[in-house]
Amino acid sequence: MGMIQEFKEFAVKGNVVDMAVGIIIGAAFGKIVSVLVEGVIMPPIGMLLGGVDFSDLFINLGSGTYETLAAAEKAGAPVIKIGSFINEIISFTIVAFAVFLLVKGVNSLKRKEEEKPEEPPKPSEEILLLREIRDQLKK
């Protein structure tokens, strides 16, 4: 029974829940970035480079010749998907930059908290009473 209780304590800790939420949001963000790269960023870049479709770039390692990546894959030819690799590098760069901005923002907030001057602690009841007596004696 001790192991089950220990697991419950571990699973309910705030850090584990925060990590799970981060992983779920990260996965969704990754999908958004993939669509952004493949559907928004790469088509104009391909157009500027003379109508190149990066998703269809491949190096054929087989003996036959194929017009498209889909045709090579259908024939079972060994290929290096260089276009997919380029898309993933761009996706990684976007995600890394987004994480950098997030960390930079969090660090900025931490610095602001550290810069705030701390309020001096309020004097205890005894000190307040002693000050009051002192002030009365001065009068």
DAPECOR-V557784 format. One line per field, one symbol per residue. ss: DSSP state (H for helix, E for strand, C for the rest). psi: psi as a letter, one per 20 degrees, with the letter a starting at -180 (. if undefined). A space follows every 50 residues. Layout:
ss: ???
psi: ???
//
This chain:
ss: CHHHHHHHHHHHCHHHHHHHHHHHHHHHHHHHHHHHHHHHHHHHHHHHCC CCCHHHCCEECCCCCCCCHHHHHHHCCCEECHHHHHHHHHHHHHHHHHHH HHHHHHHHHHHHHHHCCCCCCCCCHHHHHHHHHHHHHHC
psi: hhhggggggghiqhhggggggggghggghhgghghgghigghghghghjk kpohijpqppiahrqphrghhghhikqpqomhghggghgggggggggggg hghggghghgghhhhppqpqqpqrggggghgggghhhh.
//
